[in-house]
Structures are given as structure tokens and as C-alpha cells.
């Protein structure tokens, strides 16, 4: 038993550092729903980004989407980026959801939850506010009213800095 334990310690996979406030945001590549070239998250360095992990079957995710759309419409012209990462298995179902809600922000596909695992999500929706240097500023578990002044002002201040 001791030998197995030692082998696991020396040869086992090292657990990644927790994704918490101040930590570097994990890099990833994921395909866009619309079929354009996959997104390489490293290319977003220099921008304030809100990453939102969600699923079409998640009612709280659906409930927060209109406020996310309003936040994106208000701040995208100033350089803000919002990337919604769907963990659904069916791209057509995600496209139908997007069209029904009139969403215009980029939607990425993560059906194997590889990106979700890299960010150590615990459920959906879960969002990460990431600064221009690629550091996690905040982790939000659960839905938010993203167009509330609290979030809009915080993101505006980050874009101006």
C-alpha cells in the first residue's frame, strides 16, 4: 500500500492550481458556433473579457442571457469582450437557443467540457471576469443581472484603465 501511495505521489498527475481571483486565466482553444476559425483565448490578451459557462437546459442560464446581451451591446464598442461557452452536445440546439433569444455575442462550443474543467467550474451558469493581463478578477457562481450598474460600471472602469 505504501508503495502504491508513493508511486501516485511521484508519478501521478499533478492537480492544477485553483482558478481563483488573481490567478492566470487558463488558455484554451474552442470552436465558434458559427463555424468561423476556433478562438484562441490568448489572442484576447489586452482586452477585458467575461467568460460565461452555460447550457441550453439550464433555466438560470437562459434567464441571465438577455442581461448579458444588453451588457455586450453597451460595452462591446468600447473594447469589452463576452464569450459564452456552451457545454451542450448539440450545436443545432445551441443555434436555436441563440436565435430564439436574439444573442449577438460570440458563442463557443465545449461539448466535452474540456474548457469548463480547465476553469474548474462547479455548475452553470458560472462566469469569470478577466482583465487585460489575462488574470481572473472575479468568479461568479450563479446567474447575474449583467446589465445592472454595478457590473457595467466595474467593466467600464476596467476598460478605461
N, C-alpha and C positions, 0 to 999 in steps of 0.2 A: 504494500500500500504506500509506504513512504517513497519507494522508487517511482511509482506512478505519479505521485504528487510532485516530486522533484522534476520529473520529465515534463509535466504540464507547465510548471513554473518556467523551466528553461527553454522549452520547445513549443509551448502553446502560443496561441495568438495573443498579442498584447492588445488590451482593450484601448480604444481611442480615448483621448481626453474628453471630458464632458463639454458639450456645446452650451456655454453659459455667457453671460454678459462679459464682454471684454475679450472673448476668445476669437481666434480667426474663424471666419465662416468657411466651412468645408467647400472646396471647389467641386464642381460636377459638370457633366455634360448631359443634356437631356433633349429629346426631340420636341419641337413645337407642334401643337395640334394642327396648325395649318399646313404642315409639311415642309416649311422652309428649313434651311440648314439648322441642325441642332444648336442649341445655346451652349456656349462655354461660359460658365459663370465668371471665370477670371476676366473676361472681356468687360465686365460691369464695374471693374475697379475704377474709382474716380466718380462713382455715382452713388447716391443714396437709394437703397433698394429695400422693398418689402417683399419677402418671400412668404407665400401663403400656401400651406399644405391642406388639401381638401379632397372631397369625393362627392359625386352626384347624389349618392344615397344618404348623405349627411345633411339633415334638416338645418342645424345651426350654420353649416357652411353656406347653404342656399340663402339663409336669412341675412347673412352678412355681405353677400355679393353685391347687392345694389349700392351699399355704402362704399364698398371698395371701388366700384365703377365711378362713383362721384368723386372719390379721393383721387383716383387716377386721372380723370378728366380735368380736375382742378390743378393738379401739380405736375403732370407729365410735361407740359410745355416748359416748365422751369427746370427740367432735368431729372425729375423723380422717375424711378422705375418700379413697376409692380409686376412680379412674376408669380402666377398662380400655378401650383404644381399639383396636378390631379393624380391620385393613386388608383383611379378606375382602370378596369381591364379593357373597356370598350371605348375606342376613340370616337366612333359614331355617337355613342351615348353622351360623351363629353361635348361633342359638337352641338348636339341637340340642346343640351343644357345651356351652353354658351349662347346659342341663337335665341332660345326662349327668354333668357334674361337680358339680351342685348349687350353682352360683355365685349369690350374692345381691348382690354389689356391682354398681354401675351399669356397663353396657357401652355404649359409644358406637360408632357406625359411621363409618368413614373409608375407604370403598372407593376413592376417587380419591387417597388418601394425601396430601391437602392438609394435614391437621394433622401427619401424620408428617413431611412436608417442612418445615413451619414449625419443627419441633423438630429438624430435621436428623438424623433417626435414620439409623443405619448398618446396621441389621438388626433382627431380632426374636428374643427379646424385648429391649426397651430401656425403661428406666424413669427417671423424673425425680421427685425429692423436692423439693417446692415449699413454701416457708414461707408464713406468714400474710400477708406483704407482697407475695407474688407473685414472689419471687426463687427461682431454681434453687439448691438447696443441694447436690444430688448428681445425678450422671448415672450410671446403672448399665447397662452393656452386658452382656447375657447374663443367664441365669436366676439367681435367688437363692432361698434358703430364707427367705422373708419373715417367717416366724414365729420365726426364731432371735432369741434375746435381744438380740443386737447391734442389729438393726433395730427390734425392739419398744421397747427402752429409748430408742433415739435418737428415735423418733417420740413416745413418751410425754413425753420431756423437752421436745420442741418444743411439744407441746400445752399443757404446764404453763406455759411462759414467757409 
